[in-house]
Amino acid sequence: MSTPLPFRQAGLAIAALVGSCFAAAPASAASIWTEVPSGTTQNLTAIEYQSASRFWFTTAAGAIFKRQADGSFLQVRAAGGVPLNDIEFNSGGLGFAVGKGGLVLRSTNNGDSWTPITGIKASSATSTFANCKGTATDLADVNSVRFASDTRVWLFAEGSQMVTSQQLNPALVGASAAAFTDANRDTKGTGGNLDDDTCKINPGYSEGIADAFFATPDVGYIVASWASEVFFTTNNLATTAAKQLGSAGNAGDDGRVIAGDPVNPSRMWSVNARPYGRSTTAYTRDGWQTDEWFEIGNDTARAFPDTGPGDIDYSGGTVLAAGTAGLVLNSTDGVKFFYNDADGALATHQWNAVGLASATDGAIGGDNGKLALTSAANFIPPPPAPPVVVPISKPVTNTTPTTTPLDSRPLPTFTLTGAGNGASARISGGKVKITVKGKIKVPSGVSAKSACTGTVNMTIKKGKTLLTARNAKLSKTCTFTKTISLSKSKVGSATSLKITVRFQGNSILKPTTKNLSAKIKR
């Protein structure tokens, strides 16, 4: 995962190495991806892709590779047997790579050479609950490294361990163990009295700190391993962080990854390679006050794998994620994602890492040293071809109902009136509960089994202010229902809410939208 845009050198792609920057699919191939030699058969674990000439990746064997002027990749750090989990560079020559057993590597020359930084101390790595009391211990497994600016670097590790190095001179950032401080411990200003020390990040259980996105040097969103809980700081974690209402996806462990939009920092995306399918994905448009699963824009192209994506990145309006069973997803609106897998021998490959140098230039890396690049990372696949209907010249009995061709579909219509349908809102305790129910009418001659699939999206506004957006799956009978709870303080004194209901459509039915208004019963 690469550095946020304010601290990355995006650069223009070198035409001989990367190709065109136009967002168009290659004319001669079904896939936007082209495999390139990585120089290794080791499993790739992390990618830092800033531009055509600033491109690094790590491996599970502990090696680091750097792209050369001729486009090849040179091993710049030999495999040491300890897996590396992440790699990150600032906009200059300073970089860090981190891994198991407290491994922290530092480079000051754009990754040409690496020096281990040993002896870094942090809070407890093994307590059940967040614990920042007692004597600091050696840094354990390090999950991720993030630059909040060119002069601020953060390391996230096991238990309650989180350290940072912040110096005015970039050359001194993380230069030694002494340059790092325990960022999680709040000493309450009592110095050596450890009994009153508390943690600034307090997840339900102390299972580690997975990752973070820094919108500015002081403003950051930090994700705990436990239940993917998200914590928010506006002051460089000078005081205890605020726990957000939403979470970064179902399930959580040290492998959860988060990416954000520096231009609109309330927008973020998160993934985790856990065996709970699409529920492990999450996006937010309000800084994790609410969260939603990734929507799939071409869900008939393939099945979503049982295990969620392992990595995600953002650049210039494009979101890219990849994972097991050849899964590659991209999005240009941050809400609807499209299957954009590699083809051929890579169609079912295990991908572990992604990187975006720009909205168009992307990379995916995986097992056995496989590496693929694209100059069309923001290309959205066209919808699948409509089903072919074979004319029937004479009556035939015992045949399966045929579907209606795409071009001749009648628009589906919502039934949002009548008993049990429509939208309602009522106050219950400190919450406002909104319920939306409805049904889609299937056109005559269309198989309900084929047509009743897809997603209904609901956006709820107070006047012109968007409060939240939620999704509901269409049932086998083409009905849908969704109950949404908002805090009473968020709704305020509003007497009604505007609700836009949109069926996203599928290969049989076109999309359709209806606008509703729900009076709030107090």
MARVOVO-152186 format. One record per residue (C-alpha): x, y, z negated. Coordinates in steps of 0.2 Angstrom, whole numbers, plus 5000, padded with zeros to 4 digits. Last residue first. Layout:
BEGIN
X,Y,Z
...
***
This chain:
BEGIN
4790,5058,4909
4785,5051,4926
4797,5057,4939
4789,5060,4956
4796,5050,4970
4798,5058,4987
4801,5047,5002
4811,5048,5019
4811,5033,5031
4825,5027,5042
4826,5014,5056
4840,5003,5063
4836,4991,5078
4831,4973,5075
4838,4957,5083
4857,4959,5081
4855,4968,5065
4848,4985,5058
4855,4996,5045
4837,4998,5037
4837,5016,5030
4828,5023,5015
4830,5041,5010
4825,5046,4993
4821,5063,4987
4818,5065,4968
4805,5073,4959
4802,5084,4943
4821,5089,4941
4826,5095,4924
4842,5085,4923
4844,5070,4934
4862,5068,4929
4858,5071,4910
4844,5057,4911
4858,5045,4916
4853,5035,4932
4846,5018,4933
4842,5010,4950
4830,4997,4954
4830,4989,4971
4818,4979,4981
4817,4972,4999
4805,4962,5009
4809,4954,5026
4802,4937,5021
4819,4929,5021
4825,4944,5009
4833,4960,5015
4848,4964,5004
4848,4980,4994
4860,4994,4994
4863,5009,4983
4868,5028,4985
4869,5040,4971
4865,5058,4965
4867,5067,4981
4863,5086,4979
4852,5094,4992
4837,5094,4980
4840,5080,4968
4845,5066,4980
4844,5047,4981
4852,5037,4995
4845,5020,4999
4853,5008,5011
4844,4992,5017
4855,4978,5022
4854,4964,5034
4844,4948,5038
4825,4945,5042
4826,4944,5061
4833,4927,5063
4821,4918,5051
4807,4930,5056
4808,4924,5074
4803,4937,5086
4787,4936,5097
4778,4950,5089
4789,4963,5081
4794,4960,5062
4787,4972,5050
4800,4977,5037
4794,4977,5019
4796,4989,5005
4801,4992,4987
4811,5006,4978
4812,5008,4960
4820,5022,4951
4824,5022,4932
4829,5038,4924
4839,5034,4908
4841,5041,4891
4826,5031,4884
4816,5026,4899
4811,5040,4911
4801,5035,4926
4803,5035,4945
4793,5027,4959
4796,5023,4977
4786,5014,4990
4778,4996,4989
4770,4987,4975
4752,4989,4981
4751,4999,4997
4764,5010,5006
4782,5008,5011
4779,4996,5026
4794,5000,5036
4793,4998,5055
4804,4988,5066
4808,4997,5083
4802,4987,5098
4816,4977,5105
4819,4976,5124
4837,4981,5125
4842,4969,5112
4834,4953,5120
4820,4946,5110
4823,4930,5101
4817,4912,5105
4805,4901,5095
4812,4883,5094
4803,4872,5106
4790,4858,5102
4780,4861,5118
4784,4869,5134
4773,4879,5145
4780,4883,5162
4793,4895,5169
4802,4898,5153
4815,4912,5155
4831,4909,5146
4834,4923,5132
4853,4927,5129
4856,4934,5112
4863,4952,5112
4882,4954,5113
4890,4958,5096
4891,4976,5091
4907,4985,5097
4922,4984,5086
4927,5000,5077
4945,5006,5082
4952,5016,5067
4968,5005,5066
4971,5008,5084
4991,5009,5085
4992,4991,5077
5005,4981,5069
5006,4962,5064
5018,4954,5051
5020,4935,5047
5034,4931,5035
5027,4914,5031
5013,4921,5021
5006,4939,5025
5008,4956,5032
4996,4969,5039
5001,4985,5047
4992,5001,5053
4995,5016,5064
4978,5025,5069
4973,5035,5054
4991,5037,5049
5005,5027,5041
4993,5014,5035
4999,4998,5025
4992,4981,5021
4998,4967,5011
4993,4949,5007
4986,4941,5023
4983,4923,5024
4981,4918,5043
4965,4912,5050
4965,4922,5066
4984,4923,5066
4987,4909,5079
4976,4917,5092
4966,4933,5085
4969,4947,5072
4954,4951,5063
4944,4967,5064
4928,4963,5054
4920,4980,5051
4917,4990,5035
4903,5002,5032
4906,5014,5018
4922,5023,5020
4917,5032,5035
4931,5026,5047
4931,5008,5041
4943,4993,5043
4942,4975,5038
4954,4960,5041
4951,4943,5035
4962,4929,5042
4956,4916,5030
4963,4926,5015
4965,4945,5014
4965,4962,5022
4960,4980,5020
4961,4996,5030
4952,5012,5027
4954,5026,5040
4950,5044,5037
4968,5051,5038
4975,5037,5028
4969,5024,5016
4975,5007,5010
4969,4990,5004
4976,4974,4997
4971,4956,4993
4954,4955,5001
4941,4945,4992
4941,4926,4990
4925,4916,4996
4928,4922,5014
4915,4934,5022
4908,4924,5037
4911,4929,5055
4905,4941,5068
4887,4941,5062
4891,4953,5048
4896,4967,5061
4894,4983,5050
4898,4975,5034
4894,4986,5018
4908,4986,5005
4901,4983,4988
4895,4999,4978
4900,5009,4964
4894,5023,4952
4902,5035,4941
4918,5029,4949
4924,5046,4955
4908,5050,4964
4909,5043,4982
4914,5025,4976
4919,5009,4984
4920,4992,4978
4926,4974,4984
4926,4959,4973
4907,4957,4976
4912,4953,4994
4918,4935,4989
4919,4930,4971
4935,4920,4971
4947,4934,4967
4959,4943,4978
4955,4960,4972
4949,4976,4981
4946,4994,4978
4940,5010,4987
4940,5028,4982
4931,5044,4987
4930,5057,4973
4947,5062,4978
4941,5071,4994
4956,5077,5003
4967,5064,4994
4956,5050,4999
4959,5035,4988
4966,5018,4986
4964,5005,4972
4972,4987,4971
4967,4973,4959
4981,4960,4957
4983,4961,4938
4966,4954,4936
4948,4959,4938
4931,4952,4942
4917,4962,4951
4923,4979,4958
4931,4995,4953
4919,4999,4939
4906,5012,4937
4902,5022,4921
4920,5029,4920
4931,5028,4904
4939,5044,4899
4957,5045,4897
4965,5049,4879
4976,5064,4879
4991,5070,4889
4986,5058,4902
4992,5069,4916
4979,5082,4911
4963,5077,4922
4963,5059,4917
4950,5046,4922
4949,5027,4917
4942,5013,4928
4937,4996,4921
4941,4982,4934
4933,4969,4922
4950,4968,4912
4964,4972,4924
4963,4991,4920
4961,5003,4934
4968,5021,4932
4960,5036,4941
4972,5051,4941
4972,5070,4940
4988,5079,4934
5000,5076,4949
4984,5078,4961
4972,5064,4967
4982,5051,4959
4976,5033,4962
4980,5019,4950
4984,5001,4948
4982,4985,4937
4984,4989,4919
4985,4973,4909
4974,4960,4900
4971,4971,4885
4952,4968,4883
4938,4980,4883
4949,4993,4891
4956,5007,4880
4969,5018,4890
4976,5032,4879
4981,5019,4867
4982,5023,4848
4996,5027,4835
4989,5029,4817
5000,5015,4810
5016,5019,4820
5022,5033,4808
5038,5038,4817
5032,5054,4825
5015,5060,4817
5009,5070,4832
4994,5058,4835
5007,5046,4842
4996,5042,4858
5005,5028,4867
5000,5024,4885
5013,5034,4894
5028,5026,4886
5042,5036,4892
5054,5032,4906
5071,5042,4909
5079,5032,4895
5078,5016,4906
5088,5025,4919
5086,5035,4935
5067,5035,4934
5066,5052,4941
5083,5060,4939
5086,5064,4958
5069,5071,4959
5075,5086,4948
5060,5092,4938
5058,5076,4929
5043,5064,4926
5046,5046,4922
5031,5036,4917
5026,5020,4908
5011,5009,4906
5011,4993,4895
4995,4989,4886
4995,4971,4891
5005,4969,4907
5011,4982,4918
5008,4998,4927
5023,5009,4932
5021,5028,4935
5032,5040,4945
5032,5059,4944
5044,5070,4953
5039,5068,4971
5021,5068,4965
5009,5056,4957
5020,5042,4963
5013,5025,4960
5021,5008,4955
5011,4992,4953
5009,4976,4943
5025,4975,4933
5027,4959,4923
5034,4963,4906
5043,4979,4900
5053,4976,4884
5045,4980,4868
5040,4996,4859
5039,4994,4840
5022,4994,4832
5006,5002,4837
5000,5004,4855
4988,4990,4855
4973,4988,4868
4965,4972,4862
4970,4954,4864
4989,4958,4862
5002,4952,4873
5012,4966,4882
5013,4978,4867
5019,4995,4871
5033,5000,4882
5052,4999,4884
5063,5000,4899
5079,4990,4896
5084,4988,4915
5084,4998,4930
5090,4988,4945
5099,4997,4959
5094,4996,4977
5102,5000,4994
5096,5006,5011
5079,5010,5003
5078,5028,5008
5094,5032,5000
5089,5035,4981
5083,5017,4978
5077,5010,4962
5072,4992,4957
5061,4987,4942
5059,4969,4937
5050,4968,4921
5048,4949,4922
5038,4949,4938
5039,4964,4951
5043,4982,4955
5050,4991,4970
5054,5010,4968
5059,5023,4980
5067,5040,4982
5073,5046,4999
5060,5060,5001
5041,5060,5003
5040,5048,4988
5042,5029,4991
5032,5014,4985
5035,4996,4983
5024,4982,4975
5023,4965,4968
5041,4958,4970
5043,4940,4965
5059,4935,4956
5070,4923,4966
5083,4936,4969
5080,4938,4988
5093,4950,4995
5090,4968,4996
5091,4978,5012
5085,4964,5024
5084,4972,5041
5068,4974,5051
5068,4977,5070
5061,4992,5078
5077,4998,5086
5079,5012,5073
5078,5000,5059
5063,4995,5048
5068,4990,5030
5066,4973,5021
5066,4970,5003
5069,4952,4995
5061,4946,4979
5056,4929,4984
5038,4934,4985
5043,4947,4998
5044,4966,4999
5040,4978,5014
5048,4994,5021
5043,5006,5034
5050,5024,5036
5055,5026,5055
5038,5022,5062
5029,5032,5048
5024,5030,5030
5022,5011,5029
5025,5004,5012
5020,4986,5012
5018,4973,4998
5019,4954,4996
5026,4946,5012
5029,4927,5010
5046,4922,5016
5049,4917,5034
5060,4932,5037
5065,4945,5051
5048,4952,5052
5046,4949,5071
5030,4958,5078
5012,4951,5080
5001,4963,5089
4984,4968,5082
4969,4977,5090
4961,4960,5095
4951,4955,5110
4966,4958,5121
4970,4965,5138
4963,4982,5136
4970,4985,5119
4956,4993,5108
4955,5012,5108
4959,5024,5094
4973,5033,5104
4990,5033,5095
4999,5024,5109
5013,5012,5106
5022,5007,5089
5041,5005,5093
5044,5012,5111
5031,5026,5107
5039,5031,5091
5024,5035,5080
5022,5053,5074
5025,5057,5056
5015,5053,5041
5029,5058,5028
5020,5054,5012
5018,5064,4997
5001,5073,5000
4995,5058,5010
4995,5046,4996
5010,5033,4997
5008,5017,5005
5000,5000,5000
***
